[in-house]
Amino acid sequence: MGYRVVVVGATGNVGREMLNILAERQFPVDEIAVLASRRSLGTEVSFGDKTLKTQDLDTFDFTGWDMALFAVGSAATKDYAPKAAAAGCVVIDNSSLYRYDPEIPLIVPECNPQAIHDYKNKNIIANPNCSTAQMVVALKPLHDRAKIKRVVVSTYQSVSGAGKEGMDELWDQTKAVYNPINEVAPKKFQKQIAFNVIPHIDVFMEDGSTKEEWKMVVETKKIVDPSIKVTATCVRVPVFVGHSESVNIEFEEFLDEDEARDILREAPGVMVIDKREAGGYVTPVECVGDFATFISRIRQDSTVENGLNLWCVADNLRKGAALNAVQIAELLGREVLKKG
Ligand SMILES: NC(=O)c1ccc[n+]([C@@H]2O[C@H](COP(=O)([O-])OP(=O)(O)OC[C@H]3O[C@@H](n4cnc5c(N)ncnc54)[C@H](OP(=O)(O)O)[C@@H]3O)[C@@H](O)[C@H]2O)c1
């Protein structure tokens, strides 16, 4: 006996990837419903070798469904996730709405699987921000060995992190650079994204940082350890899929780069590709469609007492969103619901 699963936002970037991953990982599904807005009623989406028709979230009854994987924005989540949770369906949410609620667990299964039992508080589990998810997978095993004091991270985030409209804007603007008659003004992004980089993701906060940067700080503390200090600069780059991060880590204890490489080689969810030669590292184009978080360029930072630098790349639609949500569903099944 398997699960009755709902995918909410099934026509979007993350929702489609959730369906792919549920099928790829042979998640024990007895029945699956795919939901989106009324605009998409009847739109067909793929699930393995099946084609499913989307239903309207607004009129869907969640009673009797085991879990709902939400991949709609915060506004729609606010309207519908509490209804699903109240109907007894466990919500695994990709938006930022519930991540900072102390009663709601924020989970990366490689880092804090024990938090799963707190799902009972509100019948809701939160999935972290894409840039946090891939970073903490690398930080946690290093923190367990040498205790991290401080992290300085700069991100290079792909346009798919801004949904399907973000991908369309890069595509259309890139074509328009070659054919200026069809100039495309910035809409989803604040400035031209084609052949450019933009140091601004999400809204500005009072202290001059952006909310995306703030999310990396707060979520790392909630998932790994509240004592870790994080400072982030988040940048949008003209890459379709795959986020990259340059991460500088300061530890309490000395950690040799070779030992760090060995620890990361053994760490769940991590793949180390680190040859000190041309091409001996991973770039976002190569990580697309993969489950792993790739770590390259591991090296000592001799400018601080116990410092390391590394390069971290992952498919933001997978580890950064859909894969992590499906891993949470697997964890929930294994530890709590125990069907399948
Ligand atoms: N992309 C990433 O890397 C990433 C990473 C982590 C978290 N997330 C989060 O995941 C969520 C989805 O992101 P995405 O990139 O998949 O966005 P997207 O490609 O723009 O897709 C949005 C989905 O939400 C549906 N939707 C929007 N408003 C709705 C409403 N009022 N009622 C029902 N359905 C509605 C859309 O349905 P229609 O097609 O009918 O409009 C579509 O299926 C967001 O909360 C985002 O912040 C994204």
The ligand as an ORCA input file, in Angstrom:
! r2SCAN-3c Opt
* xyz 0 1
  N      12.648     27.753     -8.625
  C      13.400     27.514     -7.564
  O      14.644     27.315     -7.654
  C      12.784     27.440     -6.221
  C      13.557     26.982     -5.185
  C      13.012     26.902     -3.909
  C      11.709     27.281     -3.729
  N      10.960     27.728     -4.762
  C       9.576     28.109     -4.491
  O       8.697     27.170     -5.105
  C       7.490     27.823     -5.478
  C       7.218     27.600     -6.962
  O       8.282     28.127     -7.725
  P       8.436     27.849     -9.298
  O       9.823     28.260     -9.612
  O       7.977     26.476     -9.647
  O       7.378     28.902     -9.900
  P       6.650     28.902    -11.337
  O       7.457     28.165    -12.346
  O       6.295     30.313    -11.608
  O       5.300     28.061    -11.088
  C       4.308     28.488    -10.194
  C       3.243     27.428    -10.034
  O       2.299     27.874     -9.048
  C       0.978     27.858     -9.620
  N       0.186     28.941     -9.034
  C       0.524     30.240     -8.885
  N      -0.481     30.924     -8.283
  C      -1.464     30.023     -8.048
  C      -2.769     30.097     -7.452
  N      -3.248     31.243     -6.976
  N      -3.498     28.959     -7.369
  C      -3.023     27.798     -7.843
  N      -1.806     27.663     -8.425
  C      -1.041     28.763     -8.514
  C       1.209     28.045    -11.104
  O       0.075     27.576    -11.791
  P      -0.349     28.217    -13.225
  O       0.558     27.562    -14.241
  O      -1.759     27.799    -13.336
  O      -0.147     29.682    -13.122
  C       2.439     27.159    -11.306
  O       2.049     25.806    -11.337
  C       7.662     29.289     -5.070
  O       7.142     29.470     -3.771
  C       9.165     29.444     -5.031
  O       9.575     30.492     -4.186
  C      11.467     27.805     -6.009
*
